[in-house]
C-alpha cells in the first residue's frame, strides 16, 4: 500500500502542509494548517469507482489497465 505523509511546515509567511515537494496554500496559524492537512489526508483515503484506463506511451503504443477504485494510499499528518 502506498503511503502519503503531510508535514506541517513554515511557508510563505505562515504555515502549510507539504506532501513530497508540493506545498498547500499558506495558513495564518499552525493549527489551521494541521486541520487542513487532516482534512486532505481523510479525503485522500476515500475510495472511488473502478475505472478502465488507456494511455499512449512515447513510442505510440497503447496500454490498457484496470484501476481499482478502492486502492487508496494510507495518509498521515506529521506536525514537527
C-alpha positions as CSV (number, residue, x, y, z in Angstrom):
1,X,0.0,0.0,0.0
2,X,1.2,3.5,-0.9
3,X,1.7,6.0,1.9
4,X,1.4,9.8,1.8
5,X,2.7,11.9,4.7
6,X,1.6,15.5,5.1
7,X,4.2,17.5,7.0
8,X,3.4,20.8,8.7
9,X,6.0,23.4,7.8
10,X,6.5,27.2,7.8
11,X,5.7,28.6,4.4
12,X,5.3,32.0,2.7
13,X,4.9,33.9,6.0
14,X,2.5,31.4,7.5
15,X,2.1,27.6,7.8
16,X,1.3,25.0,5.2
17,X,1.2,21.3,4.8
18,X,3.6,19.6,2.4
19,X,3.4,16.3,0.6
20,X,6.6,15.3,-1.2
21,X,7.7,18.6,-2.9
22,X,4.2,20.1,-3.1
23,X,3.0,22.8,-0.6
24,X,-0.6,23.7,0.2
25,X,-1.7,27.3,0.4
26,X,-0.4,29.2,3.4
27,X,-2.5,29.4,6.6
28,X,-2.1,32.1,9.2
29,X,-1.7,29.6,12.1
30,X,-0.1,26.2,12.6
31,X,-3.4,24.9,14.0
32,X,-5.2,25.9,10.7
33,X,-2.6,24.1,8.6
34,X,-2.9,21.0,10.8
35,X,-6.7,21.0,10.4
36,X,-6.4,21.4,6.6
37,X,-3.8,18.6,6.4
38,X,-6.1,16.3,8.4
39,X,-9.0,17.1,6.1
40,X,-6.8,16.4,3.0
41,X,-5.5,13.1,4.5
42,X,-9.0,12.0,5.2
43,X,-10.2,12.8,1.6
44,X,-7.1,11.0,0.2
45,X,-8.3,7.8,1.7
46,X,-11.8,7.9,0.2
47,X,-12.2,5.2,-2.5
48,X,-13.9,5.7,-5.8
49,X,-15.2,3.6,-8.6
50,X,-13.1,1.1,-10.6
51,X,-12.1,2.6,-14.0
52,X,-10.6,1.3,-17.2
53,X,-7.6,3.5,-18.2
54,X,-6.0,3.8,-21.6
55,X,-2.9,5.8,-22.4
56,X,-0.3,6.1,-25.2
57,X,3.4,5.9,-24.4
58,X,6.2,7.9,-26.0
59,X,6.6,5.2,-28.7
60,X,3.0,5.4,-29.8
61,X,1.9,2.1,-28.2
62,X,-1.4,2.0,-26.4
63,X,-1.8,0.5,-23.0
64,X,-5.0,-0.6,-21.2
65,X,-5.2,-1.0,-17.4
66,X,-7.8,-1.6,-14.8
67,X,-7.6,0.9,-11.8
68,X,-9.1,-0.4,-8.6
69,X,-11.1,2.5,-7.0
70,X,-10.6,1.0,-3.6
71,X,-6.8,1.0,-3.8
72,X,-6.2,4.2,-1.8
73,X,-3.0,5.2,-0.1
74,X,-2.6,5.5,3.7
75,X,-2.3,9.2,4.6
76,X,-0.9,10.6,7.8
77,X,-0.1,14.0,9.2
78,X,3.2,14.8,11.0
79,X,3.5,18.0,13.0
80,X,7.0,18.9,13.8
